[in-house]
Protein backbone atom coordinates (compact mmCIF):
# COMPACT_ATOMS: atom_id res chain seq x y z
CA UNK A 1 0.00 0.00 0.00
CA UNK A 2 2.85 2.41 0.87
CA UNK A 3 4.49 1.65 -2.48
CA UNK A 4 1.25 2.50 -4.30
CA UNK A 5 0.92 5.77 -2.35
CA UNK A 6 4.53 6.70 -3.25
CA UNK A 7 3.88 5.91 -6.91
CA UNK A 8 0.73 8.05 -6.98
CA UNK A 9 2.50 10.91 -5.18
CA UNK A 10 5.44 10.70 -7.61
CA UNK A 11 3.08 10.69 -10.59
CA UNK A 12 1.23 13.76 -9.29
CA UNK A 13 4.48 15.57 -8.58
CA UNK A 14 5.69 14.79 -12.10
CA UNK A 15 2.53 16.27 -13.60
CA UNK A 16 2.87 19.47 -11.52
CA UNK A 17 6.57 19.92 -12.39
CA UNK A 18 5.91 19.27 -16.09
CA UNK A 19 3.08 21.82 -16.06
CA UNK A 20 5.30 24.46 -14.47
CA UNK A 21 8.09 23.79 -16.98
CA UNK A 22 5.64 24.11 -19.85
CA UNK A 23 4.51 27.50 -18.53
CA UNK A 24 8.04 28.88 -18.09
CA UNK A 25 8.96 31.32 -20.81
CA UNK A 26 12.30 32.72 -21.85
CA UNK A 27 12.97 36.45 -21.72
CA UNK A 28 12.70 36.54 -25.52
CA UNK A 29 9.34 34.73 -25.46
CA UNK A 30 7.92 37.10 -22.84
CA UNK A 31 9.05 40.16 -24.83
CA UNK A 32 7.72 38.75 -28.10
CA UNK A 33 4.35 37.84 -26.60
CA UNK A 34 4.01 41.31 -24.99
CA UNK A 35 4.81 42.92 -28.35
CA UNK A 36 8.19 44.48 -27.60
CA UNK A 37 10.29 42.85 -30.32
CA UNK A 38 10.91 45.32 -33.14
CA UNK A 39 12.28 48.81 -33.73
CA UNK A 40 10.81 51.71 -31.75
CA UNK A 41 11.34 55.42 -32.28
CA UNK A 42 9.72 58.64 -31.13
CA UNK A 43 8.96 59.59 -34.75
CA UNK A 44 9.31 56.98 -37.50
CA UNK A 45 8.93 59.61 -40.25
CA UNK A 46 11.93 61.62 -39.09
CA UNK A 47 15.45 60.24 -39.57
CA UNK A 48 17.24 58.42 -36.79
CA UNK A 49 19.24 60.88 -34.67
CA UNK A 50 20.57 61.56 -31.19
CA UNK A 51 17.12 62.86 -30.18
CA UNK A 52 15.17 60.25 -32.23
CA UNK A 53 17.15 57.01 -31.86
CA UNK A 54 16.24 53.54 -33.01
CA UNK A 55 15.51 51.44 -29.93
CA UNK A 56 15.51 47.92 -31.26
CA UNK A 57 14.61 44.77 -29.33
CA UNK A 58 15.91 41.75 -31.22
CA UNK A 59 16.23 38.03 -30.60
CA UNK A 60 19.57 36.46 -31.50
CA UNK A 61 20.27 32.80 -30.78
CA UNK A 62 17.15 32.68 -28.61
CA UNK A 63 18.26 35.60 -26.41
CA UNK A 64 16.81 39.09 -26.24
CA UNK A 65 18.99 42.15 -26.90
CA UNK A 66 18.34 45.88 -26.71
CA UNK A 67 20.17 47.55 -29.61
CA UNK A 68 20.31 51.35 -29.62
CA UNK A 69 21.30 53.41 -32.66
CA UNK A 70 21.67 57.17 -32.19
CA UNK A 71 22.98 57.78 -35.71
CA UNK A 72 26.50 58.67 -34.61
CA UNK A 73 26.89 55.86 -32.06
CA UNK A 74 25.26 52.55 -31.29
CA UNK A 75 25.41 49.72 -28.78
CA UNK A 76 23.90 46.34 -28.07
CA UNK A 77 23.01 45.14 -24.58
CA UNK A 78 21.67 41.88 -23.20
CA UNK A 79 18.21 41.89 -21.67
CA UNK A 80 18.58 39.84 -18.51
CA UNK A 81 14.91 39.48 -17.54
CA UNK A 82 11.47 40.35 -18.84
CA UNK A 83 8.35 40.05 -16.70
CA UNK A 84 4.78 41.12 -17.38
CA UNK A 85 3.49 42.76 -14.21
CA UNK A 86 -0.07 42.64 -12.83
CA UNK A 87 -0.81 46.07 -14.38
CA UNK A 88 0.22 44.61 -17.79
CA UNK A 89 3.39 46.70 -17.96
CA UNK A 90 6.56 44.95 -19.07
CA UNK A 91 9.49 45.17 -16.66
CA UNK A 92 12.90 44.44 -18.16
CA UNK A 93 16.42 44.48 -16.80
CA UNK A 94 19.16 45.43 -19.27
CA UNK A 95 22.89 45.15 -18.68
CA UNK A 96 24.39 48.15 -20.49
CA UNK A 97 28.07 47.29 -20.83
CA UNK A 98 28.67 50.58 -22.68
CA UNK A 99 27.37 52.52 -19.65
CA UNK A 100 28.82 50.11 -17.10
CA UNK A 101 25.44 49.80 -15.39
CA UNK A 102 22.37 47.65 -15.19
CA UNK A 103 18.99 49.32 -15.53
CA UNK A 104 15.50 48.10 -14.72
CA UNK A 105 12.66 49.75 -16.54
CA UNK A 106 8.97 49.26 -16.96
CA UNK A 107 7.11 49.96 -20.18
CA UNK A 108 3.40 50.43 -20.57
CA UNK A 109 1.44 49.97 -23.76
CA UNK A 110 -1.10 52.53 -24.90
CA UNK A 111 -4.42 51.61 -26.54
CA UNK A 112 -2.90 52.46 -29.95
CA UNK A 113 0.04 50.06 -29.44
CA UNK A 114 2.66 52.70 -28.69
CA UNK A 115 4.83 52.26 -25.60
CA UNK A 116 6.43 54.54 -23.04
CA UNK A 117 8.61 54.13 -20.00
CA UNK A 118 6.90 54.50 -16.63
CA UNK A 119 9.95 53.57 -14.58
CA UNK A 120 13.71 53.55 -15.16
CA UNK A 121 16.27 52.98 -12.44
CA UNK A 122 19.92 52.11 -12.04
CA UNK A 123 19.90 48.73 -10.28
CA UNK A 124 23.32 49.34 -8.69
CA UNK A 125 22.55 52.76 -7.15
CA UNK A 126 18.74 52.59 -6.96
CA UNK A 127 18.61 56.04 -8.61
CA UNK A 128 15.56 56.65 -10.77
CA UNK A 129 15.47 58.73 -13.95
CA UNK A 130 11.76 57.92 -14.36
CA UNK A 131 9.51 57.11 -11.42
CA UNK A 132 5.72 56.71 -11.34
CA UNK A 133 5.52 57.72 -15.00
CA UNK A 134 7.41 61.03 -14.56
CA UNK A 135 11.00 62.15 -15.17
CA UNK A 136 12.61 62.68 -11.78
CA UNK A 137 14.61 65.67 -13.08
CA UNK A 138 11.68 67.82 -14.21
CA UNK A 139 8.38 66.01 -13.54
CA UNK A 140 7.64 65.71 -17.26
CA UNK A 141 5.97 62.69 -18.82
CA UNK A 142 8.20 60.42 -20.93
CA UNK A 143 7.26 60.46 -24.63
CA UNK A 144 5.48 57.68 -26.48
CA UNK A 145 7.48 55.45 -28.80
CA UNK A 146 6.06 54.01 -32.02
CA UNK A 147 7.00 50.70 -33.61
CA UNK A 148 8.67 51.54 -36.92
CA UNK A 149 9.28 47.94 -38.02
N, C-alpha and C positions, 0 to 999 in steps of 0.2 A: 504494500500500500504506500509506504514512504517513497519507494522508487517511482511509482506512478505519479505521486504528488510532485516530486522533483522534476519529472519529465514534463508535466503540465506547466509548472512554474517556469522551466527553461524555455518551453515553447512560447509562452506568453511574453516573456522577457525578450525573446528573439523578435517577435512581431513588433513590440514597442520600439526596440532599438532600430529595426529596419525602417519603421515609419518615420522616426526622427531623422535618420540618415537621408531618406528620400526627400524630406522637407528642407534640409540644409541647402543653402544656395551659396555660390561663390560671390565674391564682391562684384565681379563682372556681371553675373546673372541678376543680382539685385539692381544694379545700375541700369542694365538693359531693360528689365521689366518695369522699372520706375519711369523710364524714358529719357535717361540722362545721356546715353551714348550718342555722340554726334558732335557737330561744331556749333558753338554758341557765340553770339556777338551782340553787342548793344544795338548795332544797326547793320544789317546784312547788305544794304544798298551801298553804304559808304565803304571805302577801302579799309583794309586792316591797317591799324596804326597803334601807336602807344596808348591812345585814349579809346581805341575801338579794337581791342585785340581779339584774335581767334582763341577761344577757350574750348579745346577739343578733348572729349573723353573717348578714348579708343581702347579696344581690346586687342592685345597682342599676346599670342601664346596662352590664351585663356586668362590673362591678367589684365586688370584695368589700369590705365594710365591717364594722367591729366597733362596734356600737351598744351603749352601756351605759346602763342606767336604774336609778338608785339610789332612785327614788321622789321625792326632793326635788331631784335634779339628774340631768342626762343629757348624753351627748356621743356623737358619731359620728366614727370615725377610719378612715382608709383602711388596708387591709391591703396592704402592699407586695409581700410574697412569701409563698408557701405551698409547702412541700416535704415530701413523705413520706420519712422517713428509713429506713435499713435495718432499724431495730428497730420499724418501723411506726408510730412516733410522727409527729405532724404538727408541723412547725416553721413558725411564722409570724412575720413582722415587721410590727409595727403602728406607724404614725406617729401618736402621740397629740398633736395640736395643743393640746388643752386642758391637757396636762401639760408641753408644750414638750420632749418627749423621744420617742425611738424605742425600742421594746422588742422583743426577740426572745424568744419563748417556745415551748416544746415541750409538746404535749399528748399524753397516752397514753389509749387507749381500753381500758376494762375489758371483761371477758367479757359483762357485762350491758348494754353500750352506753354506760354513763356515761363521762365524761372527767374528767381532772384534769391540772393543770400539773405537769410534772416539771422544768421549767427556766423561769426568767424573769429576763432581764437587761436593763439599760439599755445600749443599743448604744453610746451616746456615752461613757459612763464605765466600761463593762465591770463595773459593780456588779451582783451577783446578789441577788434577793430570794428566789429558789428555785433550788437547785442540787442535782443528783443526787437529785431527788424529795423534798427537805427544805427547809423554810424556813431561810434563813441566820440569821435573828434568834433562833430558839428550837429548831431541830432538829425541829420538828413536821412531820407529813405534810400536804400541802395536801388540802383536802376534795374529794370527788367532786362533779361537777355532773351534773344530770339534764336531758335534753331535755324541755322543757315543751310546746313546739309547734314 
